[in-house]
C-alpha cells in the first residue's frame, strides 16, 4: 500500500479533484452532483467489478481498488502521537472495498444520522445480509445528508486514472480531457513489482529473538474466515479487517502491525485448512 500519493502524481486523482475537473468541462453540473455519483458507485461496489479492472494488472492488486487515506497502523508510533485524534495521526493509503469505507465512516462517527441507526452494521461481525443492506442504503442516501467528516473522507479517496477511465467507459460516459491519455494498456500503468517480498512464516518474530505476539493465532483464523467469504479482497484489506477485529479482543501490545500481517498473509492462506 502506498504511504503517500502526491497531488502532482499523474497516475492518480482524488474523487474531489475529479469532480471539480469534470464539472469544469460539463457546464450546468456541480461538483457535489458528481460526488453524489462517485459515492453511489463506491457503495454499489462498481469500482470492485472485474469489468473496471486495469488491463494487465492482477484483479487483487491494490491499484485496482479505491485508495482510502487512514491513520498508519504503526504500533511503534510515539505514544504521544497515539493520543491524537485518529485523523491527526500519521496517514497512509489503504486499498479499500465498499465495506472497509463504510467501516471507517462508522469508526469516525461519520455515517448519516445517529449512530444508533447503524447498530446492526456496527455490531461485532455483522452477517452478510446486514452488510449488503447497509451498502445499499449508503448508496441511496443523498451525498448532502452525509456529515462534513464523511464528505471529507470520501472526497479524499484516490483512484488510479486508468481505473476511473475504465469505470467511465463501462458506464458509457464521455471521457473528460484529463482522462483521454489514461490508457487501459499495462504499458501506461505503474510497473508492477517484479517480485513480492519473501513471505515470512508465522514464527518470524520468534526467529528474530522477539516473543511471538499473542494475537497471531486469532488473526490467522480471522484472515482465513474472511478470505473464505470474500476470496477476491486484496491482502491489504484482509489484514486491515483482521487487525481491526483483533483490537476488540487483545491488548495493543499483543497485536502485530497491519504491515506485518500483510506480509504474512500469503503464507497464512497457503497453509489454510
ABEGO torsion letter per residue (X at the ends): XBABBBAABAABBBAAAAAAAAAAABBGBBAAAAAAAAAAAAAAGAAABAAABBBGBBAABAAABBBBBBBBBBAABBAAAAABBAAABBBBBBBBBAAAAAAAAAAAGABBEBAAAAAAAABBGBBAAAAAAAAAAAAABBAAABBAAAAAAAAABBBBAAAAAAAAAAAGBBBBAAAAABBABAAABBBBBABBBBBBBAAAAAAAGBBBBAAAAAAAAAAAAAAAABAABBAAAAAAAAAAAAAAABBAAABBBAAAAAAAAAAAAAABX
